[in-house]
Amino acid sequence: MPNQVDRNRITRGFNLAVFAFYAAIGTFTFWVTSGKVPNVSIEGLVLTSGVDSLRYLAIVLIAALIIRAFWNRLVSDLFAVRSINYTEAIAVVLVKSLLFTSWSA
């Protein structure tokens, strides 16, 4: 049975759900704007989408390391807040990217 501290932590499932939502929004935005690009092949679409997803994932993981270090070394020392783990730092990066990204086509 999880204790209260574990229950208040962000899980990997939440991170996967946010990442899947972000990927779905990006795919939808691409489909809406792909009408402007003539002769887009499905192979090229799959390849570029895969490369872009890997690149985005690498940026998220590196940014989460930086956010976790910043939070645990500075913010939790200055204010009366708890330290965060790596999974929660990933959630911070994903939610930040959802909130502060322009979705205009």
N, CA, C and O atoms as CSV, one atom per row, in Angstrom:
chain,resi,resn,atom,element,x,y,z
A,1,MET,N,N,0.838,-1.183,0.000
A,1,MET,CA,C,0.000,0.000,0.000
A,1,MET,C,C,0.879,1.241,0.000
A,1,MET,O,O,1.735,1.386,0.873
A,2,PRO,N,N,0.686,2.138,-0.961
A,2,PRO,CA,C,1.536,3.329,-1.018
A,2,PRO,C,C,1.238,4.287,0.132
A,2,PRO,O,O,0.087,4.474,0.526
A,3,ASN,N,N,2.294,4.881,0.653
A,3,ASN,CA,C,2.082,5.853,1.716
A,3,ASN,C,C,1.709,7.205,1.109
A,3,ASN,O,O,1.646,7.346,-0.113
A,4,GLN,N,N,1.464,8.195,1.963
A,4,GLN,CA,C,0.979,9.495,1.506
A,4,GLN,C,C,2.005,10.204,0.619
A,4,GLN,O,O,1.624,10.856,-0.353
A,5,VAL,N,N,3.293,10.089,0.934
A,5,VAL,CA,C,4.319,10.768,0.148
A,5,VAL,C,C,4.379,10.195,-1.260
A,5,VAL,O,O,4.472,10.955,-2.224
A,6,ASP,N,N,4.329,8.867,-1.403
A,6,ASP,CA,C,4.364,8.249,-2.720
A,6,ASP,C,C,3.123,8.576,-3.537
A,6,ASP,O,O,3.203,8.701,-4.759
A,7,ARG,N,N,1.987,8.714,-2.882
A,7,ARG,CA,C,0.750,9.019,-3.582
A,7,ARG,C,C,0.745,10.426,-4.163
A,7,ARG,O,O,0.073,10.676,-5.163
A,8,ASN,N,N,1.483,11.349,-3.554
A,8,ASN,CA,C,1.523,12.725,-4.027
A,8,ASN,C,C,2.584,12.952,-5.098
A,8,ASN,O,O,2.689,14.059,-5.626
A,9,ARG,N,N,3.362,11.943,-5.426
A,9,ARG,CA,C,4.400,12.073,-6.443
A,9,ARG,C,C,3.801,11.865,-7.835
A,9,ARG,O,O,2.795,11.176,-7.998
A,10,ILE,N,N,4.433,12.467,-8.817
A,10,ILE,CA,C,4.019,12.298,-10.211
A,10,ILE,C,C,4.599,10.993,-10.727
A,10,ILE,O,O,5.756,10.673,-10.452
A,11,THR,N,N,3.805,10.239,-11.471
A,11,THR,CA,C,4.226,8.921,-11.931
A,11,THR,C,C,4.686,8.959,-13.390
A,11,THR,O,O,4.481,9.949,-14.091
A,12,ARG,N,N,5.306,7.875,-13.831
A,12,ARG,CA,C,5.710,7.752,-15.229
A,12,ARG,C,C,4.498,7.699,-16.152
A,12,ARG,O,O,4.555,8.167,-17.289
A,13,GLY,N,N,3.404,7.129,-15.661
A,13,GLY,CA,C,2.181,7.074,-16.461
A,13,GLY,C,C,1.660,8.462,-16.817
A,13,GLY,O,O,1.206,8.694,-17.937
A,14,PHE,N,N,1.727,9.376,-15.863
A,14,PHE,CA,C,1.334,10.757,-16.134
A,14,PHE,C,C,2.235,11.358,-17.207
A,14,PHE,O,O,1.757,12.019,-18.128
A,15,ASN,N,N,3.553,11.125,-17.084
A,15,ASN,CA,C,4.486,11.655,-18.072
A,15,ASN,C,C,4.221,11.075,-19.453
A,15,ASN,O,O,4.277,11.799,-20.447
A,16,LEU,N,N,3.934,9.781,-19.529
A,16,LEU,CA,C,3.627,9.168,-20.812
A,16,LEU,C,C,2.349,9.738,-21.411
A,16,LEU,O,O,2.270,9.956,-22.620
A,17,ALA,N,N,1.354,9.977,-20.572
A,17,ALA,CA,C,0.097,10.557,-21.056
A,17,ALA,C,C,0.312,11.966,-21.598
A,17,ALA,O,O,-0.233,12.315,-22.645
A,18,VAL,N,N,1.096,12.773,-20.901
A,18,VAL,CA,C,1.369,14.134,-21.369
A,18,VAL,C,C,2.181,14.097,-22.658
A,18,VAL,O,O,1.905,14.862,-23.582
A,19,PHE,N,N,3.185,13.213,-22.732
A,19,PHE,CA,C,3.986,13.098,-23.952
A,19,PHE,C,C,3.126,12.631,-25.121
A,19,PHE,O,O,3.270,13.142,-26.232
A,20,ALA,N,N,2.231,11.665,-24.889
A,20,ALA,CA,C,1.339,11.182,-25.949
A,20,ALA,C,C,0.396,12.291,-26.409
A,20,ALA,O,O,0.130,12.422,-27.604
A,21,PHE,N,N,-0.106,13.085,-25.476
A,21,PHE,CA,C,-0.963,14.214,-25.833
A,21,PHE,C,C,-0.192,15.218,-26.678
A,21,PHE,O,O,-0.694,15.706,-27.690
A,22,TYR,N,N,1.030,15.521,-26.254
A,22,TYR,CA,C,1.869,16.457,-26.990
A,22,TYR,C,C,2.150,15.928,-28.400
A,22,TYR,O,O,2.119,16.697,-29.361
A,23,ALA,N,N,2.420,14.642,-28.535
A,23,ALA,CA,C,2.663,14.043,-29.851
A,23,ALA,C,C,1.405,14.083,-30.712
A,23,ALA,O,O,1.489,14.339,-31.914
A,24,ALA,N,N,0.242,13.836,-30.117
A,24,ALA,CA,C,-1.010,13.875,-30.866
A,24,ALA,C,C,-1.302,15.282,-31.376
A,24,ALA,O,O,-1.731,15.452,-32.517
A,25,ILE,N,N,-1.075,16.281,-30.547
A,25,ILE,CA,C,-1.292,17.670,-30.965
A,25,ILE,C,C,-0.318,18.030,-32.093
A,25,ILE,O,O,-0.711,18.675,-33.065
A,26,GLY,N,N,0.942,17.619,-31.970
A,26,GLY,CA,C,1.919,17.893,-33.015
A,26,GLY,C,C,1.565,17.207,-34.323
A,26,GLY,O,O,1.713,17.795,-35.394
A,27,THR,N,N,1.098,15.966,-34.243
A,27,THR,CA,C,0.703,15.233,-35.443
A,27,THR,C,C,-0.496,15.892,-36.109
A,27,THR,O,O,-0.527,16.053,-37.329
A,28,PHE,N,N,-1.488,16.275,-35.300
A,28,PHE,CA,C,-2.666,16.946,-35.833
A,28,PHE,C,C,-2.287,18.267,-36.500
A,28,PHE,O,O,-2.781,18.586,-37.582
A,29,THR,N,N,-1.415,19.028,-35.857
A,29,THR,CA,C,-0.972,20.302,-36.425
A,29,THR,C,C,-0.235,20.070,-37.736
A,29,THR,O,O,-0.411,20.834,-38.686
A,30,PHE,N,N,0.587,19.028,-37.801
A,30,PHE,CA,C,1.296,18.720,-39.048
A,30,PHE,C,C,0.318,18.348,-40.149
A,30,PHE,O,O,0.468,18.800,-41.284
A,31,TRP,N,N,-0.689,17.526,-39.833
A,31,TRP,CA,C,-1.652,17.129,-40.852
A,31,TRP,C,C,-2.434,18.325,-41.383
A,31,TRP,O,O,-2.740,18.398,-42.573
A,32,VAL,N,N,-2.754,19.257,-40.498
A,32,VAL,CA,C,-3.487,20.445,-40.927
A,32,VAL,C,C,-2.626,21.290,-41.858
A,32,VAL,O,O,-3.124,21.818,-42.852
A,33,THR,N,N,-1.346,21.422,-41.547
A,33,THR,CA,C,-0.471,22.270,-42.359
A,33,THR,C,C,0.195,21.520,-43.507
A,33,THR,O,O,0.803,22.157,-44.366
A,34,SER,N,N,0.104,20.179,-43.557
A,34,SER,CA,C,0.793,19.424,-44.615
A,34,SER,C,C,0.125,19.593,-45.969
A,34,SER,O,O,0.716,19.236,-46.988
A,35,GLY,N,N,-1.073,20.120,-46.010
A,35,GLY,CA,C,-1.719,20.395,-47.286
A,35,GLY,C,C,-0.967,21.451,-48.079
A,35,GLY,O,O,-1.117,21.550,-49.297
A,36,LYS,N,N,-0.160,22.236,-47.384
A,36,LYS,CA,C,0.621,23.273,-48.046
A,36,LYS,C,C,1.879,22.714,-48.694
A,36,LYS,O,O,2.516,23.404,-49.490
A,37,VAL,N,N,2.257,21.464,-48.367
A,37,VAL,CA,C,3.463,20.842,-48.899
A,37,VAL,C,C,3.036,19.793,-49.925
A,37,VAL,O,O,2.341,18.841,-49.570
A,38,PRO,N,N,3.436,19.947,-51.185
A,38,PRO,CA,C,3.015,18.969,-52.202
A,38,PRO,C,C,3.834,17.680,-52.130
A,38,PRO,O,O,5.013,17.701,-51.775
A,39,ASN,N,N,3.205,16.577,-52.467
A,39,ASN,CA,C,3.858,15.270,-52.616
A,39,ASN,C,C,4.617,14.809,-51.369
A,39,ASN,O,O,5.809,14.511,-51.444
A,40,VAL,N,N,3.950,14.751,-50.255
A,40,VAL,CA,C,4.562,14.241,-49.024
A,40,VAL,C,C,4.355,12.730,-48.996
A,40,VAL,O,O,3.217,12.262,-48.982
A,41,SER,N,N,5.449,11.961,-48.989
A,41,SER,CA,C,5.327,10.513,-48.967
A,41,SER,C,C,5.182,10.027,-47.524
A,41,SER,O,O,5.649,10.685,-46.594
A,42,ILE,N,N,4.541,8.886,-47.340
A,42,ILE,CA,C,4.335,8.342,-46.001
A,42,ILE,C,C,5.661,7.912,-45.387
A,42,ILE,O,O,5.831,8.012,-44.172
A,43,GLU,N,N,6.599,7.438,-46.191
A,43,GLU,CA,C,7.900,7.025,-45.671
A,43,GLU,C,C,8.657,8.224,-45.109
A,43,GLU,O,O,9.245,8.147,-44.031
A,44,GLY,N,N,8.636,9.319,-45.841
A,44,GLY,CA,C,9.285,10.538,-45.366
A,44,GLY,C,C,8.627,11.076,-44.119
A,44,GLY,O,O,9.301,11.571,-43.216
A,45,LEU,N,N,7.297,10.979,-44.065
A,45,LEU,CA,C,6.560,11.439,-42.889
A,45,LEU,C,C,6.932,10.616,-41.663
A,45,LEU,O,O,7.174,11.176,-40.593
A,46,VAL,N,N,6.980,9.300,-41.805
A,46,VAL,CA,C,7.321,8.427,-40.675
A,46,VAL,C,C,8.755,8.668,-40.225
A,46,VAL,O,O,9.024,8.746,-39.027
A,47,LEU,N,N,9.672,8.785,-41.169
A,47,LEU,CA,C,11.075,9.002,-40.827
A,47,LEU,C,C,11.286,10.336,-40.123
A,47,LEU,O,O,11.937,10.389,-39.080
A,48,THR,N,N,10.750,11.396,-40.675
A,48,THR,CA,C,10.951,12.704,-40.041
A,48,THR,C,C,10.239,12.803,-38.705
A,48,THR,O,O,10.744,13.440,-37.781
A,49,SER,N,N,9.070,12.179,-38.590
A,49,SER,CA,C,8.361,12.186,-37.309
A,49,SER,C,C,9.139,11.417,-36.254
A,49,SER,O,O,9.207,11.844,-35.102
A,50,GLY,N,N,9.726,10.290,-36.633
A,50,GLY,CA,C,10.532,9.509,-35.689
A,50,GLY,C,C,11.765,10.256,-35.238
A,50,GLY,O,O,12.092,10.267,-34.052
A,51,VAL,N,N,12.456,10.887,-36.187
A,51,VAL,CA,C,13.651,11.658,-35.840
A,51,VAL,C,C,13.282,12.839,-34.944
A,51,VAL,O,O,13.973,13.119,-33.964
A,52,ASP,N,N,12.197,13.526,-35.281
A,52,ASP,CA,C,11.757,14.659,-34.459
A,52,ASP,C,C,11.353,14.207,-33.061
A,52,ASP,O,O,11.637,14.903,-32.086
A,53,SER,N,N,10.701,13.061,-32.946
A,53,SER,CA,C,10.304,12.553,-31.627
A,53,SER,C,C,11.518,12.211,-30.770
A,53,SER,O,O,11.552,12.517,-29.578
A,54,LEU,N,N,12.513,11.575,-31.383
A,54,LEU,CA,C,13.739,11.254,-30.643
A,54,LEU,C,C,14.480,12.523,-30.219
A,54,LEU,O,O,14.993,12.609,-29.104
A,55,ARG,N,N,14.528,13.491,-31.107
A,55,ARG,CA,C,15.185,14.752,-30.786
A,55,ARG,C,C,14.448,15.473,-29.653
A,55,ARG,O,O,15.081,15.994,-28.735
A,56,TYR,N,N,13.131,15.503,-29.714
A,56,TYR,CA,C,12.336,16.136,-28.664
A,56,TYR,C,C,12.524,15.402,-27.332
A,56,TYR,O,O,12.670,16.038,-26.288
A,57,LEU,N,N,12.520,14.077,-27.367
A,57,LEU,CA,C,12.702,13.294,-26.151
A,57,LEU,C,C,14.065,13.551,-25.523
A,57,LEU,O,O,14.172,13.661,-24.301
A,58,ALA,N,N,15.099,13.648,-26.339
A,58,ALA,CA,C,16.442,13.945,-25.815
A,58,ALA,C,C,16.480,15.310,-25.146
A,58,ALA,O,O,17.079,15.465,-24.082
A,59,ILE,N,N,15.847,16.295,-25.760
A,59,ILE,CA,C,15.802,17.640,-25.170
A,59,ILE,C,C,15.038,17.622,-23.847
A,59,ILE,O,O,15.455,18.268,-22.885
A,60,VAL,N,N,13.931,16.894,-23.789
A,60,VAL,CA,C,13.145,16.812,-22.557
A,60,VAL,C,C,13.962,16.165,-21.441
A,60,VAL,O,O,13.951,16.650,-20.310
A,61,LEU,N,N,14.668,15.079,-21.745
A,61,LEU,CA,C,15.441,14.384,-20.717
A,61,LEU,C,C,16.603,15.232,-20.205
A,61,LEU,O,O,16.891,15.230,-19.008
A,62,ILE,N,N,17.263,15.948,-21.094
A,62,ILE,CA,C,18.359,16.822,-20.675
A,62,ILE,C,C,17.826,18.002,-19.880
A,62,ILE,O,O,18.406,18.374,-18.859
A,63,ALA,N,N,16.730,18.593,-20.335
A,63,ALA,CA,C,16.128,19.718,-19.609
A,63,ALA,C,C,15.645,19.276,-18.229
A,63,ALA,O,O,15.722,20.051,-17.276
A,64,ALA,N,N,15.151,18.053,-18.108
A,64,ALA,CA,C,14.697,17.552,-16.806
A,64,ALA,C,C,15.858,17.425,-15.828
A,64,ALA,O,O,15.694,17.690,-14.637
A,65,LEU,N,N,17.027,17.025,-16.317
A,65,LEU,CA,C,18.211,16.977,-15.450
A,65,LEU,C,C,18.544,18.372,-14.912
A,65,LEU,O,O,18.849,18.539,-13.731
A,66,ILE,N,N,18.481,19.356,-15.788
A,66,ILE,CA,C,18.787,20.726,-15.388
A,66,ILE,C,C,17.741,21.253,-14.407
A,66,ILE,O,O,18.089,21.871,-13.402
A,67,ILE,N,N,16.471,21.013,-14.693
A,67,ILE,CA,C,15.388,21.473,-13.809
A,67,ILE,C,C,15.499,20.822,-12.437
A,67,ILE,O,O,15.350,21.499,-11.419
A,68,ARG,N,N,15.759,19.515,-12.395
A,68,ARG,CA,C,15.886,18.823,-11.109
A,68,ARG,C,C,17.050,19.382,-10.293
A,68,ARG,O,O,16.911,19.618,-9.093
A,69,ALA,N,N,18.187,19.593,-10.933
A,69,ALA,CA,C,19.347,20.142,-10.228
A,69,ALA,C,C,19.062,21.552,-9.721
A,69,ALA,O,O,19.394,21.886,-8.583
A,70,PHE,N,N,18.450,22.371,-10.558
A,70,PHE,CA,C,18.107,23.733,-10.156
A,70,PHE,C,C,17.147,23.730,-8.979
A,70,PHE,O,O,17.339,24.453,-8.001
A,71,TRP,N,N,16.112,22.907,-9.084
A,71,TRP,CA,C,15.106,22.864,-8.031
A,71,TRP,C,C,15.695,22.370,-6.713
A,71,TRP,O,O,15.511,22.994,-5.669
A,72,ASN,N,N,16.399,21.251,-6.770
A,72,ASN,CA,C,16.902,20.639,-5.541
A,72,ASN,C,C,18.030,21.441,-4.899
A,72,ASN,O,O,18.174,21.424,-3.677
A,73,ARG,N,N,18.820,22.131,-5.687
A,73,ARG,CA,C,19.946,22.878,-5.133
A,73,ARG,C,C,19.600,24.300,-4.746
A,73,ARG,O,O,20.217,24.852,-3.835
A,74,LEU,N,N,18.635,24.907,-5.408
A,74,LEU,CA,C,18.341,26.304,-5.129
A,74,LEU,C,C,16.953,26.516,-4.555
A,74,LEU,O,O,16.812,27.059,-3.460
A,75,VAL,N,N,15.937,26.098,-5.272
A,75,VAL,CA,C,14.565,26.403,-4.878
A,75,VAL,C,C,14.204,25.755,-3.550
A,75,VAL,O,O,13.623,26.408,-2.683
A,76,SER,N,N,14.539,24.480,-3.377
A,76,SER,CA,C,14.176,23.811,-2.120
A,76,SER,C,C,14.977,24.339,-0.929
A,76,SER,O,O,14.536,24.203,0.212
A,77,ASP,N,N,16.152,24.943,-1.176
A,77,ASP,CA,C,16.919,25.550,-0.091
A,77,ASP,C,C,16.388,26.933,0.281
A,77,ASP,O,O,16.404,27.316,1.451
A,78,LEU,N,N,15.919,27.678,-0.717
A,78,LEU,CA,C,15.435,29.036,-0.458
A,78,LEU,C,C,14.023,29.060,0.119
A,78,LEU,O,O,13.710,29.898,0.966
A,79,PHE,N,N,13.184,28.158,-0.328
A,79,PHE,CA,C,11.782,28.139,0.089
A,79,PHE,C,C,11.486,26.829,0.812
A,79,PHE,O,O,12.258,25.874,0.731
A,80,ALA,N,N,10.396,26.798,1.495
A,80,ALA,CA,C,10.017,25.607,2.257
A,80,ALA,C,C,9.241,24.634,1.367
A,80,ALA,O,O,8.056,24.381,1.586
A,81,VAL,N,N,9.935,24.092,0.356
A,81,VAL,CA,C,9.332,23.109,-0.539
A,81,VAL,C,C,10.203,21.868,-0.566
A,81,VAL,O,O,11.398,21.937,-0.277
A,82,ARG,N,N,9.617,20.746,-0.908
A,82,ARG,CA,C,10.361,19.491,-0.936
A,82,ARG,C,C,11.168,19.377,-2.211
A,82,ARG,O,O,10.902,20.077,-3.188
A,83,SER,N,N,12.139,18.508,-2.204
A,83,SER,CA,C,12.924,18.214,-3.402
A,83,SER,C,C,12.082,17.389,-4.360
A,83,SER,O,O,11.149,16.701,-3.947
A,84,ILE,N,N,12.415,17.461,-5.642
A,84,ILE,CA,C,11.688,16.682,-6.639
A,84,ILE,C,C,12.611,15.604,-7.192
A,84,ILE,O,O,13.834,15.736,-7.162
A,85,ASN,N,N,12.002,14.538,-7.699
A,85,ASN,CA,C,12.797,13.488,-8.326
A,85,ASN,C,C,12.806,13.686,-9.837
A,85,ASN,O,O,12.186,14.621,-10.343
A,86,TYR,N,N,13.500,12.817,-10.556
A,86,TYR,CA,C,13.679,12.975,-11.996
A,86,TYR,C,C,12.356,12.874,-12.754
A,86,TYR,O,O,12.136,13.607,-13.719
A,87,THR,N,N,11.488,11.980,-12.326
A,87,THR,CA,C,10.189,11.821,-12.979
A,87,THR,C,C,9.363,13.095,-12.868
A,87,THR,O,O,8.693,13.490,-13.822
A,88,GLU,N,N,9.410,13.733,-11.712
A,88,GLU,CA,C,8.673,14.983,-11.536
A,88,GLU,C,C,9.299,16.115,-12.343
A,88,GLU,O,O,8.587,16.999,-12.819
A,89,ALA,N,N,10.596,16.099,-12.499
A,89,ALA,CA,C,11.255,17.107,-13.326
A,89,ALA,C,C,10.845,16.949,-14.793
A,89,ALA,O,O,10.676,17.944,-15.499
A,90,ILE,N,N,10.687,15.720,-15.248
A,90,ILE,CA,C,10.207,15.487,-16.615
A,90,ILE,C,C,8.803,16.057,-16.764
A,90,ILE,O,O,8.495,16.690,-17.774
A,91,ALA,N,N,7.957,15.839,-15.775
A,91,ALA,CA,C,6.590,16.376,-15.821
A,91,ALA,C,C,6.605,17.899,-15.875
A,91,ALA,O,O,5.799,18.493,-16.590
A,92,VAL,N,N,7.495,18.535,-15.141
A,92,VAL,CA,C,7.596,19.994,-15.165
A,92,VAL,C,C,7.946,20.472,-16.576
A,92,VAL,O,O,7.352,21.429,-17.074
A,93,VAL,N,N,8.895,19.815,-17.210
A,93,VAL,CA,C,9.311,20.200,-18.562
A,93,VAL,C,C,8.174,19.984,-19.562
A,93,VAL,O,O,7.927,20.847,-20.405
A,94,LEU,N,N,7.480,18.852,-19.482
A,94,LEU,CA,C,6.394,18.569,-20.414
A,94,LEU,C,C,5.227,19.537,-20.248
A,94,LEU,O,O,4.689,20.041,-21.235
A,95,VAL,N,N,4.838,19.794,-19.011
A,95,VAL,CA,C,3.714,20.699,-18.772
A,95,VAL,C,C,4.090,22.128,-19.177
A,95,VAL,O,O,3.270,22.856,-19.736
A,96,LYS,N,N,5.329,22.520,-18.894
A,96,LYS,CA,C,5.798,23.848,-19.322
A,96,LYS,C,C,5.731,23.975,-20.837
A,96,LYS,O,O,5.322,25.014,-21.356
A,97,SER,N,N,6.127,22.930,-21.545
A,97,SER,CA,C,6.094,23.007,-23.005
A,97,SER,C,C,4.657,23.054,-23.527
A,97,SER,O,O,4.396,23.682,-24.554
A,98,LEU,N,N,3.742,22.411,-22.848
A,98,LEU,CA,C,2.336,22.489,-23.256
A,98,LEU,C,C,1.747,23.867,-22.998
A,98,LEU,O,O,0.988,24.389,-23.814
A,99,LEU,N,N,2.099,24.451,-21.864
A,99,LEU,CA,C,1.515,25.748,-21.500
A,99,LEU,C,C,2.086,26.905,-22.303
A,99,LEU,O,O,1.367,27.860,-22.598
A,100,PHE,N,N,3.347,26.841,-22.659
A,100,PHE,CA,C,3.992,27.990,-23.271
A,100,PHE,C,C,4.371,27.774,-24.736
A,100,PHE,O,O,5.283,28.431,-25.237
A,101,THR,N,N,3.689,26.871,-25.423
A,101,THR,CA,C,3.922,26.629,-26.841
A,101,THR,C,C,2.761,27.203,-27.634
A,101,THR,O,O,1.599,27.008,-27.280
A,102,SER,N,N,3.080,27.903,-28.696
A,102,SER,CA,C,2.041,28.435,-29.575
A,102,SER,C,C,1.606,27.338,-30.544
A,102,SER,O,O,2.449,26.720,-31.193
A,103,TRP,N,N,0.315,27.093,-30.649
A,103,TRP,CA,C,-0.203,26.021,-31.513
A,103,TRP,C,C,-0.777,26.562,-32.803
A,103,TRP,O,O,-1.515,25.850,-33.484
A,104,SER,N,N,-0.471,27.782,-33.160
A,104,SER,CA,C,-1.051,28.342,-34.383
A,104,SER,C,C,-0.425,27.671,-35.607
A,104,SER,O,O,0.765,27.355,-35.618
A,105,ALA,N,N,-1.227,27.468,-36.609
A,105,ALA,CA,C,-0.762,26.777,-37.820
A,105,ALA,C,C,-0.171,27.736,-38.822
A,105,ALA,O,O,0.266,27.317,-39.894
